[in-house]
Amino acid sequence: MSKIKVAIIGCGTIANNAHIPAYMNNPDAEIKYFCDIIPEKAEAAVKKYGCGTAVVDYHDILGDPEIEAVSVCTPNKMHSTISIDFLKAGKNVLCEKPAARTLSEALEMQKAKHETGKVLNIGVVNRFNAGVNKLREMIQSGEFGEIYHIYVSFRAHRSIPGLGGAFTDKSIAGGGVLIDWGVHYLDIVMYCMDDPKPLTVSAKAFSKLGVDMKNYVYEGMWSEETKDLNGVYDVDDFVTGFVRTAGPTISLNGAWAQNIGVSETYIDFLGTKAGARLQYGSDFTVYTTACGGLVSLKPKFTPNAHFQNEIDSFVRCIQTGEKLPSHIDKAIITATMMQAMYDSSEQNREIVLG
């Protein structure tokens, strides 16, 4: 079987930290193009990985019949446009999270996927995490009884990424901490609970601590190379919300930045037989009863490299036609919830979805 030829669109941090190394480790994939609007980034990738051709404009490779798979690793603003163009060109697409800046853009992506019949997966990488999948298995098997409420916390002290750059410009990113971090946490909840239908959403998003960019104090900054203190800061750095679904209720607090010096990044699943706290990116603890007493359990299992698993699964699904749990139809549910949260915040009212 010949190797699947891949194009990487956007050669920034997520491409170099996750997508590119994973494709390089997959025996069935071969990177043919590295594309970035900054030529030096694409050229650096060619030199670093010893393969492929550097390209500046992705339109130049849309018609290449050899390309079967594309990873879209650009800022959120271009997710929908690039994904749709490659789908219509007959390519299979893995687009980084979030699917798009807005629900309407994500729905256009979903429409293009169904019209073309090609693969469109979204980079909700936790659906390929060993711990998350083990917890989901336990929940789905009934070990927790009825899960009636889930609490989500994605709070950090001072962690606004790329202050003043693409991450903090709503026209580029679509939002702040909710769309950047919250998308992962909400996706884990929906995945573990088998995607219950969201019914109502109430939320409030705040843009507070990063507004005065020149006086913002921090210890570390993701994507600091994109920082621009003369740039734009008009996104949320704190969000709180409440969601009713056809299954459990969900409450959340998220912060890129808060004046509390403790990071709390976990999800609590509250069930009638047992509960669990999942530490984001790590393991989980189960709390239950046995022999008339209180018991806590911390399962040990073989971890996996979830980005590698995600890329391997993407390549495999192109070969076999398998529908992955990260396909666009699932991502639309989370996109719907996040859009409703932003709408609720802006309109100061509860949003009814169904």
Buried (B, 14 or more C-beta within 10 A) or exposed (E): EEBBBBBBBBBBBBBBEBBBBBBBEBEBBBBBBBBBBEEEBBBBBBEEBEBBBBBBEBEEBBEBEEBBBBBBBBBBBBBBBBBBBBBEBBBBBBBBBBBBBBBEBBBBBBEBBEEBEBBBBBBBBBBBBBBBBBBBEBBEEEBBBEBEEBBBBBBBBBBBBBBBBBBBBBEBBBBBBBBBBBBBBBBBBBBBBEBBEBBBBBBBBBBEBBEEBEEBEBEEBEBEEBBBEEBBBBBBBBBBBBBBBEBBBBBBBBBBBBEEEEBBBBBBBBBEEBBBBBEBEEBBBBBBEEEEEEEEEEEEEEEBBBBBBBBBBBBBBBEEEEEBBBBBEBBBBBBBBBBBBBBBBEEEEEBEBE
